[in-house]
Amino acid sequence: MTFSYRLALTAARVVVEGRGPVSVDGADHIPRSGPTMIIANHDTPLDALVVGVAARRRRQVRFLAKRSLWERPPLGAVLDRLQQIPIERGRESGGLDAAVEALRVGHCVCVFPEGTLSRGRTLRVRSGAARLLTAVPETQLIGCAVTGAGALMSLRHRPRVRVVFLPHSREPLPVSYEVSVESVESSMRAIRAIAPPSP
């Protein structure tokens, strides 16, 4: 874990844990090394902070994030320093190429397969996560269900944030794209059973 990432985690913990503890279950399912992909629900702008804090005892996490975030100085420079991965909807190849490389060298990458904030809607699972699994079939797939993060942005409610990590058993290598799609969709169904879309 890099010094910059540890520093960012310190700030993230103030936001995420400053008003109460976060309940984390299943973090030991995250392997300490090797290519790993965490997929998570995306209901609030703070989900990435919550996932990073919840996984901190196991791995440094590299998130796929909208390229537009890099257009807000000095945020772009900070994201680069933290080794986050920019991706642009409709032009996924560049971001996915960087994510594939990250997985191939053994990093842990987090993807929000629904692509954007749910805002209470049931969204379809996009293709990016399955394409990553197909490109790096030895990747360990971990689901992550986040609930209660919305209360972090409100002073009227005491946050009760819960994070559950869910391992996914996958077919033996090699893995086809169709099998990867089913793996991601199955994991997202398990995630949404715990964390239904919230506004």
C-alpha positions as CSV (number, residue, x, y, z in Angstrom):
1,M,0.0,0.0,0.0
2,T,1.5,3.3,-1.1
3,F,2.1,6.2,1.3
4,S,-0.3,8.4,-0.7
5,Y,-3.0,5.8,-0.5
6,R,-2.5,5.4,3.3
7,L,-2.8,9.2,3.6
8,A,-6.0,9.3,1.6
9,L,-7.4,6.4,3.6
10,T,-6.9,8.5,6.8
11,A,-9.0,11.3,5.4
12,A,-11.6,8.8,4.0
13,R,-12.0,7.2,7.5
14,V,-12.8,10.6,9.0
15,V,-15.7,10.9,6.5
16,V,-16.9,7.3,6.7
17,E,-16.3,6.5,10.4
18,G,-16.4,9.9,11.9
19,R,-20.0,9.6,13.1
20,G,-20.0,5.9,14.0
21,P,-18.4,2.6,13.3
22,V,-18.8,0.8,10.0
23,S,-19.9,-2.8,10.1
24,V,-17.7,-5.0,7.8
25,D,-18.4,-8.6,7.1
26,G,-16.4,-11.0,4.9
27,A,-13.3,-8.9,4.4
28,D,-11.2,-12.0,4.8
29,H,-12.6,-13.2,1.5
30,I,-10.4,-10.5,-0.2
31,P,-7.1,-12.2,-1.2
32,R,-4.0,-10.3,0.1
33,S,-2.3,-10.6,-3.3
34,G,-3.0,-11.5,-6.9
35,P,-5.5,-10.2,-9.4
36,T,-8.7,-9.3,-7.7
37,M,-11.8,-7.5,-8.9
38,I,-14.4,-6.2,-6.4
39,I,-17.8,-5.3,-7.9
40,A,-20.2,-3.2,-5.8
41,N,-23.5,-1.5,-5.9
42,H,-23.4,2.2,-6.5
43,D,-26.2,4.1,-4.7
44,T,-24.3,7.2,-3.3
45,P,-21.3,9.3,-4.3
46,L,-19.4,8.0,-1.2
47,D,-19.5,4.3,-2.1
48,A,-15.9,4.3,-3.3
49,L,-14.7,5.8,0.0
50,V,-16.7,3.2,1.9
51,V,-15.4,0.3,-0.1
52,G,-11.8,1.5,0.2
53,V,-12.1,1.9,4.0
54,A,-13.8,-1.5,4.4
55,A,-11.1,-3.2,2.4
56,R,-8.1,-1.4,3.9
57,R,-6.8,-4.2,6.1
58,R,-6.5,-6.5,3.0
59,R,-5.7,-4.5,-0.1
60,Q,-5.1,-1.1,-1.8
61,V,-8.0,-0.7,-4.2
62,R,-7.9,0.9,-7.6
63,F,-11.3,2.2,-8.7
64,L,-12.6,2.7,-12.2
65,A,-14.1,6.2,-12.1
66,K,-15.6,8.7,-14.6
67,R,-13.0,10.5,-16.6
68,S,-14.8,13.8,-15.9
69,L,-13.5,13.7,-12.3
70,W,-10.0,14.2,-13.8
71,E,-11.1,17.5,-15.2
72,R,-11.6,19.1,-11.8
73,P,-8.2,20.3,-10.5
74,P,-6.6,19.4,-8.3
75,L,-8.8,16.2,-8.0
76,G,-7.3,14.8,-11.2
77,A,-3.8,14.9,-9.9
78,V,-4.9,13.4,-6.6
79,L,-6.6,10.5,-8.4
80,D,-3.5,9.9,-10.5
81,R,-1.4,9.8,-7.3
82,L,-3.7,7.2,-5.9
83,Q,-3.5,5.2,-9.1
84,Q,-7.2,5.3,-9.9
85,I,-8.4,4.5,-13.4
86,P,-10.3,6.9,-15.6
87,I,-13.0,5.6,-17.8
88,E,-15.4,7.3,-20.2
89,R,-18.9,5.9,-20.9
90,G,-19.1,4.8,-24.5
91,R,-15.3,4.8,-24.8
92,E,-14.4,2.1,-22.4
93,S,-11.4,0.7,-24.2
94,G,-8.8,3.0,-22.8
95,G,-9.9,2.6,-19.2
96,L,-10.5,-1.1,-19.5
97,D,-7.0,-1.5,-21.0
98,A,-5.5,0.2,-18.0
99,A,-7.7,-2.0,-15.7
100,V,-6.6,-5.2,-17.5
101,E,-2.9,-4.2,-17.1
102,A,-3.6,-3.5,-13.4
103,L,-5.1,-7.0,-12.9
104,R,-2.3,-8.7,-14.9
105,V,0.3,-7.3,-12.5
106,G,-1.8,-8.5,-9.5
107,H,-3.6,-5.3,-8.4
108,C,-7.1,-5.1,-6.8
109,V,-9.6,-3.2,-9.0
110,C,-13.1,-2.1,-8.0
111,V,-15.8,-1.7,-10.6
112,F,-19.4,-0.5,-10.3
113,P,-21.0,-2.7,-13.0
114,E,-24.2,-0.7,-13.1
115,G,-22.1,2.2,-14.4
116,T,-23.7,5.1,-12.6
117,L,-25.6,6.0,-9.4
118,S,-28.8,3.9,-9.1
119,R,-31.0,6.8,-7.7
120,G,-33.5,4.1,-6.7
121,R,-33.6,2.5,-10.1
122,T,-32.9,-1.1,-11.1
123,L,-30.1,-0.7,-13.7
124,R,-28.8,-3.3,-16.1
125,V,-25.3,-4.7,-15.6
126,R,-22.9,-3.2,-18.1
127,S,-20.2,-5.3,-20.0
128,G,-17.0,-3.8,-18.6
129,A,-16.6,-6.1,-15.5
130,A,-17.2,-9.3,-17.6
131,R,-14.7,-8.1,-20.2
132,L,-12.1,-7.7,-17.5
133,L,-12.7,-11.2,-16.2
134,T,-12.4,-12.6,-19.7
135,A,-9.1,-10.8,-20.3
136,V,-7.6,-11.9,-17.0
137,P,-9.4,-15.2,-16.2
138,E,-7.3,-15.9,-13.1
139,T,-8.9,-12.8,-11.4
140,Q,-10.6,-13.5,-8.1
141,L,-14.1,-12.0,-8.2
142,I,-15.5,-10.5,-4.9
143,G,-18.9,-9.0,-4.6
144,C,-19.4,-6.0,-2.2
145,A,-22.8,-4.9,-0.9
146,V,-22.9,-1.4,0.7
147,T,-25.9,-0.2,2.7
148,G,-26.4,3.0,4.7
149,A,-23.8,5.2,3.0
150,G,-26.5,7.7,2.0
151,A,-26.8,8.8,5.7
152,L,-23.2,9.9,5.7
153,M,-24.3,12.9,3.6
154,S,-27.1,13.9,6.1
155,L,-26.7,15.3,9.6
156,R,-30.3,14.3,10.5
157,H,-29.6,10.6,10.7
158,R,-26.9,8.6,12.5
159,P,-25.2,6.5,9.8
160,R,-25.5,2.8,10.0
161,V,-23.1,1.8,7.3
162,R,-22.7,-1.9,6.5
163,V,-20.3,-3.5,4.0
164,V,-20.6,-7.2,3.1
165,F,-17.9,-8.9,0.9
166,L,-19.1,-11.9,-1.0
167,P,-16.8,-14.4,-2.7
168,H,-17.9,-15.8,-6.1
169,S,-17.1,-19.4,-7.2
170,R,-16.1,-19.3,-10.9
171,E,-15.7,-21.9,-13.6
172,P,-12.3,-23.4,-14.2
173,L,-10.0,-21.6,-16.7
174,P,-10.3,-20.7,-19.5
175,V,-13.3,-18.5,-19.0
176,S,-15.5,-17.4,-21.9
177,Y,-17.1,-14.0,-22.1
178,E,-20.6,-15.6,-21.6
179,V,-19.5,-17.3,-18.4
180,S,-17.9,-14.0,-17.2
181,V,-21.2,-12.2,-17.9
182,E,-23.1,-14.8,-15.8
183,S,-20.5,-14.6,-13.0
184,V,-20.9,-10.8,-12.8
185,E,-24.7,-10.8,-13.1
186,S,-24.9,-13.6,-10.4
187,S,-22.7,-11.6,-8.1
188,M,-24.8,-8.4,-8.7
189,R,-28.0,-10.3,-7.9
190,A,-26.5,-11.4,-4.6
191,I,-25.3,-7.9,-3.9
192,R,-28.7,-6.4,-4.7
193,A,-30.5,-9.0,-2.5
194,I,-28.6,-7.3,0.4
195,A,-28.6,-3.8,-0.9
196,P,-31.6,-2.9,-3.0
197,P,-31.3,0.2,-5.1
198,S,-31.9,3.3,-3.0
199,P,-32.5,6.9,-4.0
